[in-house]
């Protein structure tokens, strides 16, 4: 049944710091803070969880994204982005930027240009960064609200960034060299917070409504299409996976679980696996 959320894992398999999530090509879903901080957990499509990785001393993960077979982790304590070789499990620093408050959520283009949200929770403001393929970072904007969820559209013509406390989603045009321009308000909510976001291949944006316990689906035109009710309330992020890319996985801070539901349309993050291997993500 479409858009009906079920709890995939046992309660409190992860800590309240559960975030991520991201799926590999085999359909496993990964999230941070499995059983304790400084870890990455792996959950099979059937819901069985296990410890996948211990992060380096002092590192605490937040977002997870895959690109070209590697796992990338936003280490918000270390002000850096880590890259994990999925074959050897060796961990390297891909990018490090001491000027960041914290790299929070990540988005990536097909050719490996990254964007990172960078909130300052105490001051309710934040910044937006770009990280190039060589790991060099560039500040794109400062003085924003509490930047959090971030995503590149499927056609890679837009970048979406939300602000948790201000409950706004901004849309930018992505232009040559992956600079941003033409910032405009995409959507504003009247209540509850916002967290992670993902796009599907039709350009719809899936937004976690932290505290409300729903996923809001917004059309490319900025219209609210539907809200999907979850079992928990504190949803922190969402991703797509499964054999056809039409299973959404949501990390839940209040229950320490991952929930899942089926959709009509595959997700962009799932399609990137296929695009990077020479196949169409829409198949």
Secondary structure, DSSP 8 states (H G I E B T S, - for coil): -BT--EE-S-TTSB-TT--EEEE-TTS-EEEE-BSSSSEEEEE-TT--EEEEEE--TT--EEEEEEETTEEEEEETTTTEEEEEETTT--EEEEEE-TT-S----EEE-TTS-EEEEEEETTTTEEEEEEE-TTS-EEEEEEEES-EEEEEE-TTSSEEEEEETTTTEEEEEEEEGGGEEEEEEEEEE-SSSEEEEEEEBTTS-EEEEEETTTEEEEE-TTS-EEEEEE-SSS-EEEEEEESTTS-EEEEEETTTTEEEEEE-SS-BHHHHHHHHTTTS-TT-
